[in-house]
Amino acid sequence: MFRKSLRLLPALLCLAGSVYAQSHATHYPLTVENCGRSQTFHQSPQRVVTLGQHETELLLALGLGKSIVGTAVWFGRLPPPLAPAGQGLKRLADNAPGFEAVAAQRPDLVLAQYSWHLGPRGEVATRERFEALGIHTWVAPADCVGKAVTADSNGDGARTTPFTLESINREIDELARIFNVTERGQALRHQLKQRIGHARQQAARPGSAPLKVVYWFSSPRLNGDPWVAGGDGAPGWISRTLGLQNIIDSREEWPAVTWEHIARSRPDIIVIASMERRLYPADNAAAKIAFLNKDPVTREIPAVKQGRIIVVPAMSLNPSLRNVDAVEQIGKQLP
């Protein structure tokens, strides 16, 4: 009897897995709320254009690369784990493409990382313009929930509530439902949680005062005011996760701050963004480092004098899956 039960076990496990998959399958039509808009999907999207590297990487991480028919808004290369799946992806533009270039791909869904590409004054188009053609649209929740462009902020906007990785987890869950890959979404979330826990343990400094940090993304002029991370964006979450103190106390995502102010705050660490984009002189990480070591104000900053300059991909400093990469990379290089 016991041997008979063992012979039946594989079949029972297979049946249980099938029941589990069916119980988590998406039932269409599916109506979702996204950044104040309600949309109904009657099937899983088959042709997707991604406006923003995070959206591209998220679909690849969910095993949905074959549905991507066009991409745009790139900061750099795909991370090694996603590079094989992303080979051959069509680039419509390195930065913002035109509306016609996107519509020509005949997408049934356009995903945007930033609302300035697909918002009321969208650089590519408004959501209404795509939806008038029967094309669904999506904006990353991290860019519209608890965040807005205000009268006092620059174009990057300001946070009304601090960013946490829960915004990314929420997007994973919602896109996984839309594409009917719920189990993959759950697996991805579990993997991120494990990595964060391990990185936090590795970076722990019990009994030590928090190290002070500043995050430099770019700037329109190397010797001008740099765009540095405010306290409530993705770098703020990275700092809190690693027990660091961001010296910039601002709700703005990337405010412009004088080097004199930064020098007075005496950061122990400077994290700079590396990217292939070349819209501004300070997009170049090597140029940033050279400036820090040469300028009479910045070269006296403790982080510069002690060589505590950490370079990370720009994508890892904007709300995205890569925030976990930044936690790992910065955590490994802390003194």
Disulfide bonds with the S-S distance in Angstrom:
Cys35-Cys144 1.85
